[in-house]
Amino acid sequence: MAVTGSEEQEEHEERSGKAFYVTTPIYYVNDAPHLGHAYTTVAGDVLTRWHRQRGEKVWFLTGTDEHGQKIMRTAEANGVTPQAWCDQLVEEAWKPLWEHLGIANDDFIRTTEKRHTDRVREFVQDLYDKDEIYKGGYEGPYCVSCEEYKLPGDLIEGDAGVLLCAIHKTPVEMLKEENYFFKLSAWGPKLLAHYEANPGFVQPESARNEVVNFVRQGLQDLSISRSTFDWGVPVPWDEKHVIYVWIDALLNYATAVGYGADQDRFDSTFPADVHLVGKDILRFHAIIWPAMLMAQGLPVPGKIAANGWLMVGGEKMSKSNLTGIKPQDLTSHFGVDAYRWYFLRAVAFGQDGSFSWEDFGARYTSELANDYGNLASRVAAMVGRYFGGALPEATAAGDAERAVRDGLAGAVAAADRRIGDELDFAGGIAAVFDFVRQVNGYLTEQEPWKVAKDTSEAGRARLATILYTAAEALRGIAVLLHPVMPDSSRKLWESLGAAESLGALADQRVRDAADWGRLAAGTTVTKGAPLFPRLEEKPA
């Protein structure tokens, strides 16, 4: 039997006080963030806001990855120390962008913080003491941008036969150095058994298939130290080496929630329920990370969800490919809420998606300005015109109103399942906007502007019922869209006067959004500025 969204919600609420723990990747601070970084972070923010509105305890982590050769070289090229470079970018670019986009993260971890580096050394020392790490040597092609030794299948041939990283299209370097190795190969069978027993561990299915096939081919032991530079966490038993940046980075998911420092907090948060990652770092999270945890006797994450790439002109968005676009370039034109909505609405999470200004503009005009914003404006205007701004009581409901009520219940159930459980942001948002269009259709069919001409008692009752129905529908829509577009949803909530009787929007529960009749008759409804002004009306 299928588990309903409400049943899954109850399961989450009963999990011994365990927080619903969501992480983004910690982003490499060799440059300022672009749309690709913001895409994953907004997805995490929407997911965690949704679960908060389910009434769950939530912990949302993001942060920055600050060690490694790429950071060191970038800092040197800019004439500063690696630490100074990281400090500047984090404080002037990364944290301000998350604040600008309304990201409600509970913590921001930097891998240069002592709370992280001390625990990383302890974790690696424990693995060494358990004979999971040994000394050896490695020679092979290395991509500095990926901070990863590459297998032959990960390379493409460039001009004059030069081998390039398939992701960054930059030449790899042939490195030979003494390293310490983690016995990753020994964990292949246990990883495969875990994938088999937990088919939803890696999502989407295409990503799961990639990971399973890779592990089935046989894993090689993993180099976990570097000895040719010193910008990193020193290996505790041999400080001529620094810990491989990816081992260091992955451990942030544990160190940020108390690993080795606060056992109660760690037990109430770890492991992550959802790791949101880009598909180019899937293997690190779906293979190396769970193997490290298994070797340490720790629980593995609930789900690794790999999002696709954002493409511009057919190229993956990145600084190295010169297709990076600043999120502020878009928010200054469309607004922050529209930005948050567009990428999750237009791109199926887990698939590659193409971005264009034209598509954003068309969707903004059609769905936000015309369908949603116009609905909110005209309902408020009609309540003001026909009832002096006081929400009337519905006393003449019939089949048309029951259809709207059922439509809201369907939208709540579909959006809750798709966003909260399936990470199908596009599908969940589409369910809400299908309901928006249903309400617009309801008003078109009921023609309240014509009904208003009937001044009889029956006519006034009918008009009151139509406008209450539309306003109550908007009340449900505001709750459902709050995790996606918090600012415009709050404005709608205030316009409906909902705070007077229902309290703050952030305190509303998703499951209660379908309860019909929550708006109190007599509430003051006000018509404010358009939620989504037409683009030609926006200031330049």
C-alpha positions, -999 to +999 in steps of 0.1 A: +000+000+000+013+035-009+023+057+020+006+091+019+023+124+025+006+128+058+017+094+070+053+100+060+051+134+078+039+116+110+068+091+106+092+121+105+077+137+135+081+104+155+118+099+148+130+102+184+136+139+180+159+134+150+162+165+129+154+164+092+190+172+081+197+186+046+230+197+031+242+214+000+277+207-012+303+229+005+313+251-024+349+256-036+358+293-031+382+298-060+357+324-073+324+340-067+292+319-069+272+316-101+237+303-110+247+267-107+258+271-070+226+291-063+204+265-079+214+237-055+212+261-025+178+274-033+166+238-037+179+229-003+163+260+012+129+252-004+131+216+008+139+226+044+113+254+045+088+228+033+097+204+061+096+232+087+060+239+075+053+203+081+061+209+117+094+190+117+126+199+134+150+208+106+187+214+102+200+230+069+237+231+064+258+249+037+293+262+036+326+265+018+355+242+009+387+261+014+417+238+011+435+222-019+458+231-047+433+251-067+427+275-038+464+278-032+471+286-069+442+311-072+454+329-040+490+331-053+477+344-087+459+372-067+489+380-045+474+370-012+475+340+012+450+312+007+434+321+040+430+358+031+416+348-003+390+325+014+381+351+040+375+377+014+353+356-009+333+341+019+325+374+035+321+395+004+305+370-021+292+338-007+274+347+025+259+380+011+245+360-019+227+335+004+213+364+024+202+381-007+184+350-020+166+344+014+185+312+022+175+302+057+204+279+065+210+269+102+247+268+099+275+278+075+307+258+079+341+266+065+367+239+063+394+262+076+376+264+110+391+247+140+358+230+148+363+212+115+400+207+111+405+191+146+377+166+140+390+158+105+424+148+120+407+127+146+385+109+120+415+101+097+436+090+127+409+066+137+408+050+102+446+047+103+445+030+137+418+006+123+442-004+095+420+012+069+448+034+057+482+025+043+512+042+027+519+039-010+525+059-042+505+071-071+511+083-106+484+095-130+465+123-146+452+149-121+426+177-127+434+206-104+399+221-110+382+188-099+410+181-073+408+145-085+430+119-101+413+109-133+406+075-148+410+070-186+372+072-191+371+106-175+394+122-201+389+136-236+416+143-262+422+180-271+444+196-297+477+179-304+466+149-284+466+168-251+444+150-225+417+172-210+393+168-181+359+160-196+342+183-172+364+214-173+379+210-207+413+219-193+446+199-195+453+174-168+486+173-150+506+141-147+515+137-111+537+112-092+538+114-054+539+095-022+505+091-007+484+075+020+456+053+007+421+044+021+412+008+014+382+018-006+383-014-027+374-035+003+340-017+007+327-024-028+306-054-019+290-037+011+282-006-010+265-027-036+245-045-009+234-011+005+224+001-030+204-031-035+186-028-001+180+009-005+171+016-041+163+052-033+197+059-018+209+076-050+186+097-071+176+101-098+176+065-113+201+075-140+225+086-112+219+054-093+227+033-123+259+052-129+271+046-094+261+009-093+278+002-126+310+021-115+312+001-082+305-032-100+336-027-122+357-028-090+370+000-069+406+011-065+420+022-032+418+060-028+447+084-023+438+104+007+468+126+011+490+150-009+526+157-003+535+183-030+519+213-013+509+223+022+475+241+020+454+216+038+448+197+070+480+180+081+479+142+083+482+137+121+509+109+120+529+124+091+527+161+088+547+161+056+513+152+040+480+171+040+447+153+039+432+151+004+408+179+000+378+157-008+383+136+024+385+169+043+354+183+026+331+154+029+336+153+067+320+187+070+286+169+071+297+153+103+319+179+119+292+207+115+267+187+137+290+178+166+311+148+155+337+142+182+326+173+201+289+171+210+276+135+210+240+144+219+238+169+191+254+145+166+230+117+175+200+140+171+211+153+137+234+129+119+233+113+093+219+136+067+184+127+054+193+144+021+226+154+005+220+176-024+249+175-049+258+183-084+261+152-106+298+159-113+305+152-076+282+122-073+308+095-069+324+113-040+291+114-022+276+081-032+307+059-031+336+074-011+315+091+017+294+061+026+325+038+025+343+062+049+313+061+072+310+023+070+347+020+079+341+042+109+310+023+120+288+053+115+253+055+098+252+065+061+230+092+047+194+086+038+196+099+002+221+113-022+201+135-047+221+146-077+209+176-096+218+181-133+238+209-148+224+243-158+233+249-194+238+282-213+244+280-250+248+242-247+277+245-222+277+236-185+276+268-165+310+274-149+336+301-146+361+280-166+337+278-195+330+315-193+292+309-190+289+319-154+261+344-148+257+362-115+224+355-097+222+392-091+220+398-128+186+381-128+173+392-094+178+428-103+154+423-132+129+397-121+132+399-083+144+373-058+111+354-054+108+349-092+144+338-093+138+312-066+106+300-084+119+300-120+148+275-117+129+250-097+098+254-119+116+253-152+142+226-146+133+190-135+155+184-105+180+157-114+180+166-151+201+190-171+183+222-178+189+251-202+186+287-191+176+317-213+164+352-205+136+347-230+123+316-213+125+333-179+107+364-192+079+343-208+073+322-178+074+352-155+048+370-175+025+340-181+025+323-147+036+349-121+023+382-135-008+370-154-020+339-136-010+343-100-003+380-095-034+391-114-056+366-094-044+381-061-049+417-073-084+413-087-098+393-057-086+420-033-099+447-056-134+431-058-136+426-020-127+463-016-152+474-043-182+453-034-177+448+004-157+477+016-126+455+021-143+432+047-141+396+036-177+384+032-192+352+045-199+323+021-235+312+025-244+300-010-218+274-018-226+249-045-209+224-069-186+251-083-173+260-048-169+223-039-148+218-070-124+246-058-123+232-023-114+197-038-089+214-061-071+229-031-070+195-013-056+179-044-029+206-048-019+203-012-015+165-014+003+166-047+027+194-037+034+178-003+043+145-018+063+158-047+083+185-029+085+170+006+091+134-003+101+130-039+122+162-044+102+168-075+102+206-071+089+213-107+061+188-103+051+202-069+051+238-081+032+228-112+005+213-090+001+246-072-001+266-104-026+242-119-048+251-089-041+288-095-054+284-131-084+265-117-093+294-095-089+319-124-112+296-144-137+296-115-139+334-115-142+336-152-171+312-151-189+327-121-184+363-134-186+381-100-186+415-118-219+406-134-233+390-102-226+423-084-253+440-105-279+418-088-286+437-056-311+412-042-303+393-011-297+361-031-274+380-055-254+395-026-251+361-010-239+346-043-213+374-048-201+370-012-196+332-017-177+337-049-153+362-034-148+342-002-141+311-022-114+329-042-098+345-012-098+312+007-082+295-022-055+322-022-050+315+015-041+279+007-019+290-022+001+314+000+009+285+024+020+262-004+042+288-021+058+302+010+087+278+009+094+287-027+086+324-027+086+336+009+085+374+004+055+375-021+037+349-001+039+370+031+026+400+011-004+379-001-009+367+035-010+403+047-033+413+019-058+387+029-056+397+065-048+361+074-024+370+102-053+385+122-070+352+129-044+325+117-011+340+129+022+342+110+025+325+076+057+307+086+037+289+114+011+275+091+012+237+085+012+222+050-014+196+060-037+224+073-036+243+041-063+220+027-087+227+056-114+248+040-129+278+057-099+289+078-101+326+067-125+344+090-154+364+075-150+400+084-113+400+080-099+431+063-086+425+028-064+451+013-051+456-022-014+464-022+012+467-050+012+439-076+030+408-063+047+404-097+048+437-117+048+433-154+084+434-166+078+465-187+066+482-155+097+473-135+122+501-130+153+499-152 
